Amino acid sequence: MATEEFSKDKSNQQTNVKCETLEKGPKRKYTRKSKADEKAKEMIDQMINEQTNELTTEPTNRQIIEEKYDQRISELRNQHGGTDKEQDERSYLIYRLEKNREDNIFEEVMQPLVELYRQEQDSKTIIERVKDAMINTVNYTKIGQQEGKKQQITGKLIDLSLMDEDNLCVVDIDIHKDKSIEEIDKIRQNLIDSLPPNVGLVKTAHGGLHIYCNKNFYLLPSNRNVKVAVTDSFDIDVFAKMTKYKIENGLETKDIVQNRVVAPNTSIRETKNNQRVTLKYEAVNDWENASHLASLREILDKWNIDIEMSYKDYAQQQHDRIYGVQINDDGAIEQMNDELAQACVDGLKNLEIHNYPQPINMEVSLLSIFCGLYGITNESIRAEGMRNIRQFNKLSANADKNYGQASSNGERKPNPWILTKILRYHNKEYYEQIIKPLLKKNYEVKKQSKIVDTVKQIEKHEIDLKDVFTLTDVSSKALNGQYQNQLELVAEDLLKIIKVVPCQNGWCYVIKEYDCLHNTNAIHYKNKTAIYDQLRSIRLWQDG
């Protein structure tokens, strides 16, 4: 009882301090007023009270969500019959639901906060969303301005990869140029009439249409989806930010992939009937100020177009990418262990090897083989691979003729992981049965190594218990606007009080909190949901 009274007294004191600080400090200017802000304030006050009273239990709605989630799995298990394909898909869905139970439930619990964040993002206009991702075009071309060069600026490009969010996407309607101007105008207007009102519209240089909308979790196969639908009059492309960095030879590089769309008020020139003509991209509606955009799904559904990947395929793509990335934190290519190297050499058989280096998914080139083999550090395994090239594979005449030159070029660009990509496309059964499990094993070894490193960091007592700074101070700074939309300042303060550590069920969090019973700071272990509930008091969706 005494403890409860003390907690209430402490809560009242903290509330008073918070009010005084807000009155004395500079008044924060809000440029937007919305229901999302009002709801966010209510949630902040609620979470601060919960934290002050040291309520770390799960919210009651989590139990309801868990019950519904487990009921869904039970219903699927009790379903019988159907085709073999339907049974396989049902089994796979059960497997995914069980494997990702904690993450899925966490996402469900956090959905209200996610929706608040979305409302905040949706309230931004298109120009607010793209202003930091715009690049000048020069000399009436679609070429971006080069730094240091004096060139005539004639418009702008929007690089979706440079945006700090990935929800904006553009549907590009390319109306065939053999149509008359009257026909093009009519087709464009008919398309506009079929669209929901809340979209950004830009007329392209040749009379086509750019439609700006929100992706809203639509699982597109890639950044630039060309000719997702083709008619006699026009083609449809969809551009979005699905990946930010280039993937080369199965590896994610540090190079940002160009993902550009021409912005309105941009002029280009081209030759038509032996004359230079100037064409312009023009906004059809109030493009700059469009907000709360319609979803891509809503637009494509109107046209009966479905290009979304299944969750199974999307998850598989992400898993394959994770296992395939073999770049160390310092940017160097990781060495391949002998077990995996030997398996790759054993799989390089019955291949048609060509001389000209086409993309690996199209054909196997002699250069890619040599690049992969020279990346193997074990000399005996590498030598065996070299012998196998001619012994177990069919070389084209040009490949055989240029064997020595290709070997020399490959030695200068060693990368053993190219071999795994060759096998993925050209010896698929072997890849699935042998290589893929070894890649997963290699990934788990690296993951375990990182866990060990994390434990060592925790053992170094990087959280200073003597420092009085806690999450309450972070909340106070956020409410007073001291972070000024700078995420790095929030992260710097959070690192003083929170760490991620391995635990029996995967990953959990340790946080420094004030222990009122012992009048000192202490380390408490929290799961993902509990820690995120507390972080809701920091208004990350508005203060950085």
Secondary structure, 3 states (H helix, E strand, C coil): CHHHHHHHHHHHHHHHHHHHHHHHCCCCCCCCCCHHHHHHHHHHHHHHHHHHCCCCCCCHHHHHHHHHHHHHHHHHHCCCCCCHHHHHHHHHHHHHHHHCHHHHHHHHHCHHHHHHHHHHHHCCCHHHHHHHHEEEEECCCCCECCCCCCCCEEEEEEEHHHCCCCCEEEEEEEECCCCCHHHHHHHHHHHHHCCCCCCEEEECCCCCEEEEEECCCCCCCCCEEEEEEECCCEEEEEEECCCCEEEECCEEEEEECCCEEECCCEEEEEEECCEEEEEEEEECCCHHHCCCCCEHHHHHHHCCCCCCCCHHHHHHHHHHHHHHCCECCCCCECCCCHHHHHHHHHHCCCCEEECCCCCCCCCEEHHHHHHHHHCCCCHHHHHHHHHHHHHHCEECHHHHHCHHHHHHHHHCCCCCCHHHHHHHHHCHHHHHHHHHHHHHHHHHHHHHHHHHHHHHHHHCCCCCCCCCCCHHHHHHHHHCCCCCCCHHHHHHHHCCCEEEEEECCEEEEEEEEEECCCCEEEEEEECHHHHHHHHHHHCHHHHC
